[in-house]
Amino acid sequence: MGKPMAGTTIKVLIRTAGKLASELGSKAIVVLQDVPEEYVEDIDLPVVIVGSSFDISGKIKRIPIPQNLDVENTLNLISAFLLEHELLRDEESFVYVSQHSIGIKAVKKGLMTVRGFFSSAQTVLQKVLEIAIELSVEGREGIKLGTLFVIGDVKNVLKHSHQLIPNPFKGHKINVLDKKSKEIIKEFALLDGAFVIGSTGRILSAGRYLDIDFKKLNLMLPPGLGSRHIAAAGISKLTKAVSVSLSESGTIRVFKNGVMILEYNPRIKY
């Protein structure tokens, strides 16, 4: 009995959101629940459905967002997606629908992305980003910290790096997709160096120093980035890995092919 009622509620809210968007001049509808497309058939605006699948080919677009984020973080990442794909411009708004409520949010260019971050459903990257956001907001034992995650192309990443300390993950099968691993990862985030994570989510090492000659890589990056972010960019250009760096200031940057594809600070109210 509960599921049909829940379905009826979200349908009504989506219809109401469409009318509200029309009256307010909002440019898109965002549904924060994985619903069938027929729930939004009568909406003339672009619609983004948040779920586990990825499909942005049609008018109704489906994107994955890191799980267990609060509404504010989720809406900020959706804002980045809408800007990235030119569905909204700076200061334009969208109406969002959750299971029991409706809200309105304006997007701002303070959230920087380029094409590439929302290019596919990457479960491991989503989980790492979720952990990075929590570390940005919470720190560790009251300490604001920075850290670096390098995901994929493990063979080449290990080739271009070395251990600063004995590897705490050697001989252990700890995976970022396992809910129990989150506190372990946060604990070792206090160490200098990078985490190296396989494409399946297994953590191969922590405390890894990246051996990169940045001058030879000709990185095209915004001025003012610290060494951690430059290392993250460099390893992503030198290998096929994707890197996620977190600064002490709380800013998270994601790099792919030597290019920054997401810049986001969860501590800032966008």
N, C-alpha and C positions, 0 to 999 in steps of 0.2 A: 504493500500500500504506500510506503514511504517514497519509493522511487518515482511513480507516476506523478505524485503531488510535487516532488522536487522538480520534475521536468516541466510541469505546468507553470510553476513559479518562475523558472528561468525564461521560459517562452514569453510570459507576460512582461517580465523585466526587459527583455531584449526589444520587444515591440515598443514599450514605453521609452526606452533609450533612443530608438529611432526617431520617435516624435520629438523628444527633448533635443536631440541633435539638430533636427530641422529648425526648431524654433530658436535655438541659440547660435546657429551657424557653425556648429562643430563639424569637423571634416572626416571623422572616422568613428567606428564603434569597435570597442575591444571587449571580448568576452573572456573573463578570467576563469573559465571552466571548459573542459573538453566536451563540447556539445555537438550533436549532429548538424550538418549544414542546413537541413530543412528548418532548423530553429531560426535561421536568419535569412530565409529566402526573400522576404519582403523588404529588406533593407537596401536602399539605393546607394548608400555610402560604402566605401571600403570597410571590410570587416576583418579583424584579426582575432583568431581563436587561440588561446593559450592551452597547450596540451603536451603530449609526448611526441607527436609526429611533426614532420616538417614538409610544408608544401606552400610555396608562395607564387605559384604559377597563375592562379585565378584571382577573381575579385575577392573571394573569401580566402584568407591566408591563415595558415596554421604554423605556429612557431613554438619551439620548446623553450622554456625558461627554467633556470636552476630551481630545483625543488625546495620547498620549505622556507622560501624567502617571505618577508613580510610584504604587505600590499604596496608600501611605498617603494621598496627596492624593485619589485616586479614592475610597477608602473614606470619607474625610471628607465629600466631596460627596454620596455615596450616603446617608450618615447624615443629612445635611441634608434630602435628599429624603424619607427615611422619616419624619423628624419633621414635615416640612411637610405631608405627606399623612396624618398621624396613623396610620401603619402601625405605628410603635413610639413608646413614651413614653421619657422620660428614664431612663437607666440600663438599659433593656432591651437585649437583644443580638440580633444576626443572625449567621447562619453564611454565610460567603462562599466561593465556589469559583472557583479559577483553573484554568488548563489542567492543572496538575500538583499542585495543593495545595488544602487546606481550612484555613480559619481562622475565628476568632470575634472579633466586635467589639461592644462596648457603645456605644450612642449617648449623647451628652450635649448638653444644651441650650446649651452654649457656641457651637455652630454655629447661627446664627440665620438662618432664612429665613421668608418669608411666601409665600402662594400667588402664583405668577407667575414665579418664576425657572425652574422646571421645567415650563413651560407649553407649550413647543414645541421642536422641534429647530432651534436657531439656530446654524448652523455658524460664522458670523463671530463671534458672541458667544462661542462655545466657544473659538475660537482666541485671541481677545483675552484671555479669562480665563486660558488656558494661559500666555500671555506674561506676564500680570500676576503669576501665581503664581511663575514663574521669576524675575522681577525682585524679587519679595518675598523669595525665599529666597537668591538669588545676589547681588542688587544689581548694580552696574556698576562694574567696576574697583575692587572692594572698597568701594564707596560705597553705603550704603543710600539709596535715593531714592524719591521720590513722583512719580506721574504721573497723567494722566487721559485716558481714551479716550471719545469720543462717537461712537456708532454709529447711522447711519440719519438720515432726514429732513434730508439735507445742506443743502438750500436754506434751510430755516429756521434751522438751526444756524449757517450762515455769516452769515445776516441778523442774528443776535443775538451776533456775536462779531467780533473783529478780530485782525489779526496783530501779535504782539509783536516778531517778527523776520521777515526775509525767509523766505518759505515754502520749506523745503528739498525739498518734494515736488512743487512746481509743475513741470508739464511731464513728470513721470515717471509711469509706470503701475505702481506698486508695490502689491501686494495682500497683505493679511495671511494669505491662504490659501496663498500661495506659501512653501514652506519656506525659501527663500533670503532672504525678507524679515525673518525674525525678528531677526537680528543688526543689521540696519539700524534696525529699530524700537527695539531696546534702546539703540542708540547715541544716537538722538534723544530717548529718554526722559529724558536728562539736561537737556533744555531746559525752561525754564518754559513754562507753558501747556498746552493740550490738543491731542491728536491728533483730527482729524475724519476719520471713516471711513465710506464709503458702505455701503449695505446689501449690496452684492456683495463687500465686503471691500477695495475700492480706498482707499488712503490719500490723502485730498485735501490735508491740510495737517498741520503740527505747529507748536508754538509759538503756539497760538491762544488769545487771551484771551476769556473768556465775558462778554458785556455783559448782566448780569442785575441787576434791582432785586429783591433777595430779599424785601424787606419787602412788596412788592405781591403776591408769590406765595403767602404764607401757608403756608409749608412746615411739615409736621408731622414733625419729625425728633427723634431722641434727642438729649439735651443733650451738649455736649462735642465735637461734630464741628468739624473745622477748615474753613478757607475752601475747600479743594479739594473736600471732600466736599459742602459746601453748594452749591458751583457745579455739581457733578455732579448733585445732586438738582434744582437749579433749572432747568438746561437740559433735563432729562428731563420736567419739568412744562410748561415753556414750549413744547416741541416734542414730536414723536413719537419722538425718539431715546431710546436706552438708553445709559446711561453707566456706565463702570467706573472707579473711582478707587482708587489705591494710595497709602497714606500711608508716610512714612518708617519708621513703626513696623512696617510689614509687613501692615497690615490692608487687605483688599480689600473694597470695598463696591460693589454693583451697584444702580442706581436705574432705575426705570421709572415714568412718570406722577408724578414727584415723591416716590415712596415707595421706601424701601430694601427691596429684595427679596432681597438676600443680603449677609451680613457674615461674613467668613472671614479668618483669619490663618494662613497655611501654616506660620509659625514656631512656632505653639502646638501642643502635643501634646494633642489633645482626648480 
